[in-house]
């Protein structure tokens, strides 16, 4: 039952992504091409003019849609992994196809997007953690209640199964918390580089090397205390 629902959901999501990444940008580009090239020979267009006709890249909606797809796929793979163990593999295949479709859309169907830096994935990290937490409850419940006949004999009381269920959840959550504390989210080498960067930046601002929009040039043998200013 769940296998059919997962396959149907994955197929529908793949078709929607294919339409959004391939078909819809082509339709929009064709409409815009007719509107922008009315009475003009398109063979004489420069590369910049050809890219201008493509569908604009909306970074906010595009990134939001990508992350939402990943959260939904992550939920499909984790929440009912015991009922359908092949779900992670199918999710992997679906993500590979999605990467190919998204890359093709960026290269040939969309205008060039503006690079934007980000410190982290924002609130989507909380979404992934919530799904992972719920996955412990759902998979443990599937083992102890839905499939109890496969793991417990008939003479085992329901009260004992309930206690084992709560104990298993407690043990798993304890292990997850311990792993989070032992394995840091950011490697130590990266933390050292970030602290070093912040220290250098603070020294440059404190010594007056960086002041607003002033152009400053620092020679190889100069220090922040005695900057070599551009003449």
N, C-alpha and C positions, 0 to 999 in steps of 0.2 A: 504493500500500500504506500509506504513512505518512499520506496524506490521509484515508483511511478510518479509520485508527486514531485520528487526531486528532479527526475529526468524532464518532466513537463515544465517545471519552473526554470531549469537551466536552458532548455530549448527556447522557451519564450523570451528569457533575458538575452540570449544570444541573438535572436532575431531582432529584438528591439535595439540592441547595440549596433547590429549590422545596419539597420535602417537609419539610426541616428548618426553613425560614423561614415557611412558610404553613400546611401541613397539620398538622404535629405540634403547633405552638402552639395551633391551633384545637382539636385533640383534648384537649390538656391543659387548656385553658381551659374547655371544655365539662364535663370531668370535675370540675374544681375548682368550677365554677359550681353544679353539682348538689349537691356536697358542702357548699358554704358557704351555699347558699340553701334548704336543706331546711326547709320550714315558714315561709318568709319571703317577703314580696312583693318581688320584685326591682325593681319599678318605682319603689320608694321609696328606692333606693340613691343615695347621694351619689356624685359623681365619684371621690372617693378610694376608696370601697368598690367601685366598679366596676373601678377599676384594680387593686385588691388581688386580685381574682378572676383577673386575667390571669396568664399564665405568667411566673414570675420570670426576671429577666435575670441570667445568670451571666457576669460580665464576664471572668473568667479564661478559661473555655472558649470563650466567644464570640469574644474577640479572638484566641485561639490558632487557632481554626478558620478565621477570616477570613484570617489571615496564611498559614496552611498552604495554603489555596486559592490565594492569590496566588503563592506560591512554585511550586506545581505548574503553574499557568497560565503563569507566567514561563518555566518550564522547557520547556513545550510550544512556546512562541513562539520561544525563542532557540536551543534545542539543535539543532533541525533546520529552521532557517529556510530554508536553501538547498534542501532537499528539498520544502518546502511554503511558498512565500513568502507565501501568503495567511493563514498562521497568525496573525501579529500582528493583522490586521484582525478575524479571528474571535475572537481573545482580547479585543480591544477591545469588540466587540459583547457577548460573554459578560460582561465586567465591567460594562457598562452595565445589563444585565438583573439582574446580581447586586446592584448598587447600588439598583435599584428594589425588588427583593425584600427586601433588608435594611432599607431605609427603611420600607417598608410593615410589616415585622415589628416594628420599633422603635415605630412610631406606633400600631399597632392590635392587635398580638398579644402584646406584652411589657409588663411593668411598667417604670416609669421607672428608667433606670439612673443610678447615681451617677457624676458627672463625676470623672475622675481624670486628673491631668496626667502627662506623660511627657517625658523629655529626648530620647529617640530610640526607634527600633523594636527595640532590643536585639539579640539574637543573630540575628534574621531578616535584619539587614543583611549578616551574614556569609554566610547562606544565599544571598541574592541575588548576592553577589559570587562565590561558588563556582560558582553556575549560569552566571553570565556568563563566568567563566574557562573552564569546561568547554565552553561554546558556541563559543569560539574554536577549540578542538581538534576538536569534532565537525563544524562547518561547513567548516573548512579540510580535514579529512579527506574530507568528501563531495566537495569540489571536486577534490582532487588524486588521489583513489583511486577512489571510486565512479563519478564522472563524468569520468574521465580521457580517455575517448574523445571527449568533447565539447570538451576544452580542449587536448589534446595529440595529436600524430600518432603513428602506430604505430612510427616509427623512434626515438622518444624512449625512452631506457632507463629502467628502473625506479629505478636508482641516482640518476639525475638528478632524477627526480620526488621521491624521498625527500629529496634535498638542498633542492629548492625548497620542499617541505612544511615542513621544519624552519626554513628561512630566512623563510618567510612567517609562521610562528608567532612567531619572534623579533621580526620587524618589528612585528607587531600588538601584541605584549605591550609592546614599547618605546613605541609610540604611546599605549597605554592608560596606562602609567606616567607618561608625560610629561603627558598630559591631566589625570591626577589631581593632579599637582604644580602645574600651571598654574591649574587651576580648583579653588578650595578647596571643601571640603564645606559650610562655613558662610560666608555672605557677610561681608565685612569690616564692614559696618554693623551686622550682628547681633553680631559679636564685640565691637565697641566698646560696644554697649549692654549686653552681658553683663558686660564688665569694669567698666563704669560702675556697674551694679547691685551687683556684688560689692564695689566700693570704698565705695559709699554704705552698704551693709549693714555692712561692717566698721567704718566710722566711727561708725555709730549704736551698735553693740555696744561699741566702745571708749570712747565718751563716756558710756555709761550711759543712753542714750535708750531703748533696748530692754532690759528686764530681766525675763525670764521671762514671767509672765502679767500684769505691771503695765500698766495702761492709761495711755498716754502720748499727749499731744496736742501737736503742734508747730504754732506759729502761722506765718503767711506770712513774717514778718520775723525769725523766730528761726533760729538756726544750730544744728548738732549740739552745739556747745560750750556753748550756753546754751538748753537746751530749756525751753519753757513747759509746765509740768506742769498737769494738770487739778486744779483746787481741790476 
